[in-house]
């Protein structure tokens, strides 16, 4: 499961009955219909590894309205893949301000588990959990939920203007459920027929990358062209890239730049980053750097990486270190999308390199370097793993 946090026992183990009551006494009270005892008996069975009886008593208590039992029962259902039923019970608990249920419900909306993906509702419920103090109560002050809330806000900002109908349709197309995919694709087509530029942009993306449909570069180009005419930011970028590459149209850097600048001037980070790439291909270092800078300001991690590499190669290591550090921090706190999909590992590895080799502006410090290498290695970075092996073999 992508989003589920196994925190059931953290919630329930604090009950005094679990510490002192014998199972037989709990069973008697539970059989008399006491919801709290039913919950505690469910936890007791869970601790014994008896899943069947644990689920039975969670359900009994949940049906009487016990919020913790509703949450625990929902988690049990999710653990066996019944996300729709899990969502129902976790939602019931969340509406009673059960802290963990609020957070989990937000994650389910974020990941589209048991419900249609909805960033708006994801933000509402995760924020509710943050206000209830979930980070202090369950994560010892570590900002786990706050980071998720920042990430949701970043995702909404990334796809502005956020359109629940259009964005929801595309997320349906991304579903692993073929029937949901088909429904989402039909909805996108219907919206595109209504001259919805964002739907046209999403259809271009679907055909370009084979999302919910067989790849078709020609159709991808056509939808990008139509979407660009309707001022969709993604379509403008994709059409610009087609001109830059000469795909289904004569190669034309000037037209590519014109299209991309329309989106970039509306603060679309992908367009700013792409302009940096194009100017780099043209050998125009000044404009390459300026557009990468703007893309960094807007939170594009590809631009952070490329610009840091430019500065590093130019021996401007103070500036490159600052960019590596800033990108890692923003990915870690959720204010920058992890476009590389490595939880910031490549930036963590480079920070390790700077400390290990003593590259200005930092002095050589093997202990700090090791901390960064370990973090990067944990996130799957092979260079960091190799460096750790090298250090350990000395």
Secondary structure, DSSP 8 states (H G I E B T S, - for coil): --S----HHHHHTT-HHHHH--HHHHHHHHHTT-HHHHHHHHHHHHHTT-HHHHHHHHHHHHHTT-HHHHHHHHHHHHHTT-HHHHHHHHHHHHTTT-HHHHHHHHHHHHHTSSS---HHHHHHHHHHHHHTTHHHHHSTT--HHHHHHHHHHHHHHHT-S--HHHHHHHHHHT-S-HHHHHHHHHHHHHHHHTT-HHHHHHHHHHHHHTSSS---HHHHHHHHHHHHHTT-HHHHHHHHHHHHHTSSS---HHHHHHHHHHHHTTT-HHHHHHHHHHHHHHT-HHHHHHHHHHHHHTT-HHHHHHHHHHHHHTT-HHHHHHHHHHHHHHHHHTSS--TTSSTTHHHHHHHHHHHHHT-TTS---HHHHHHHHHHHHHTT-HHHHHHHHHHHT-
